Structure formats: structure tokens, C-alpha cells
């Protein structure tokens, strides 16, 4: 997942934004594979993997579960990941929500063309006790990434922050199913932090929701990927710094932050510094006369009371 970190334009530029990829051996240019055809092959390979591997879960020194995947050997008595019931195999069906960014459209970008409805298998080893991230928040995680040959291509044993918008679509959409945990000082090791009660899981991602036709370090193009991961912390973002957390700018509550555009200017509210297009910055409309931000629930309407349409969403409020 070294390249999970890079900005979405980097994720999709080889596979989609530029419509072809050079084959260094032949000197020819090869267009990306058909996404539907590739997904059909990927899901078979992933399901074969689930049948041919088994899961063990141990605990670390802080009583956090540690999942490990092993190759199943005939007659070894282990139930496959698909068969075991200690951690029921879950699925989530999603459309690819990755976007292409260009110089001309660097803020909002364009949703990629992908007709596939993807099934992602995942295991919820522990849900966590804190907050769940949205696709526009930041997450503190540790993880290990392998391919279906069990070859490790990325490993982060120390916590690292990622913007959800900057990671591959499979990761982004599964992490929302988990919650953060607790962080406290370690009395036995001053200066260290104990991370406990966080979400722990495993996800199995088709290549179309991963790196698709791009390679990532030692990971080959068109490779389905497996991540074991821990979600330690969530930081709710204010993407446009307008005083309203992005999580509160999904007005229709459908999880798609790009289809909420109050003033119809083509810039979704979570990226728009003037949500209602009335010429007054949103940050001013959600602040009191002393410049102090209101709590979101207490942002007044045009009449100066609470309830109804908040004034930063009402273009007729002067």
C-alpha cells in the first residue's frame, strides 16, 4: 500500500487517465483490459483464495487481535476462510468511486468510467469502539498488504495517517465499516502510546478497486490484493476550511459527497467555500458576531433562530 498513499490522479493516471500503457518488451502500446472481464477473473481468483487459505487470530501484549492468513494443506483439519464461522465472511457491493484529476479540473475531478458493481469480501475481526470514517476523512492505520500468492508488497507496522480520498477505492469503502479505538499513555513506557479497542479486519480487493493496470512496488498490474489492517484513529476533516466539517456536508446522507451542491456551481459543498453562492463565505455565515464558529446543530437560519434551512445554505439570506 505504499502507492495507496498517492493522490488519486497518480492512482488512475496510468490505468485510466492516459488510455494506454507501454509494453517495454515489445515496444507496443497496450490499452487497459476491459474492467468487466477483469473483475470476472478477479472474483474467481479471490474466492479460490478464500477456499485455499485459513485464518488464525492471536492477541498481542495489549489484548488486540492479530489475524494471520495461512495456506491450507489437504487434510490439515483447518476450515478455510470461506467455511469458518468464528469471523463470518462479509461482503459489500460498491461502484468504483475513484476520480480522475487534471490541470483543468484539479479540485473536483471526474468520476472514472467503470460499469462494474464490485463485491468486496472482508472479515470484521473487531469492529472498534470509536468513530467510523467517511470517504473524506483522515485515518490512522497500520496494515500489511499481500497479493494472492501471499507475497508482501507493503507493510506499515507503525501507525500512519492517510486521507481517505487518497487511497484506493476498495480500502476507502471497507474502512467505513470499522471504528477507531482508544489511545492512551503507556505507564510502563513513558512517551509511548497504547492503542487498544480499535477496529481490526481483513479485506480482499479486486484489482479494479485497487491498482488495476498499474503496478505498485513489487505488486503486478491486475492483481487482486489482501490487506490485514488496524484502524486506530479517525480525524473528521473540513476539506474546504469553511467551518463546517465535511461529514456534515453530505446533505442527503447517501455517502456521496460529490452530489451535494447547493448553489449548482459544479463544486460540491464539502469543497465549496460559499455553499449557497450568495457572495458571503460560508465561514462567515456559520460564525457569530465575534467570529466564533457555531456548533453545527446551532447554526442559525435566516431568521436568526435554529431549525429549518441553515443560513449558509440559503442564498436569499442577506
FENGI-V750590 format. One line per field, one symbol per residue. ss: DSSP state (@ for helix, = for strand, . for the rest). psi: psi as a letter, one per 30 degrees, with the letter a starting at -180 (. if undefined). burial: b if it has 16 or more other ideal C-beta (glycine too) atoms within 10 Angstrom, else e. Layout:
ss=???
psi=???
burial=???
This chain:
ss=.@@@...@@@@@@@@@@..===......===...@@@@@@@@@@@@@@@@@@=======.....=======.................=======...==.........==.....==========...........==========....============@@@..@@@@@@@......====.......====..=======.@@@......=..=.....===========..........@@@@...................@@@..........@@@@.=.....=..@@@..=........=@@@.....
psi=geffflleeeefeeeeekglkkjfefglkklllkeeeeeeeeeeeeeeeffgllkkjakafggkkjkkklkkkkgffkkleeelfeikkllkkllkgllkklefifeeakkljjfkjkkkklkjekelfbkklafgakkjlllkklafggkkfkkjfkkkkkkefglleeeefeffflllbkklkjffikflkkjlglkklkkjklefgcfcglljbfkllhkllkkklkjelkjklieghgfkkefggiefggfjffgjiegggfjlefgkfiegggfkkeeefglafggkklkefgklaffgllkakkffgjfgj.
burial=bebbbeebbebbbbbbbeeebeeeeeeeeeebbebeebbeebbeebeebbeebbbeeeeeeeebeebebeebeeeeebeebeeeeebebeeeebebbbbbbeeeeeeebeebebebebbbbbbbbbbbebbbbbbbbbbbbbbbbbbbeeeebbebeebeebbbbbbbbbbbbbbbbbbbbebeeeeeeeeeebbebbbbbbbbbbbbbbbbbbebeebebbbbbbbbbbbbbbeebbbbebbbbbbebbbeeeeebbebbbeeeebbbbbbebbbebeeebbebbbeeeeeebeeeebbbeeeeeeeebbbbbbebe
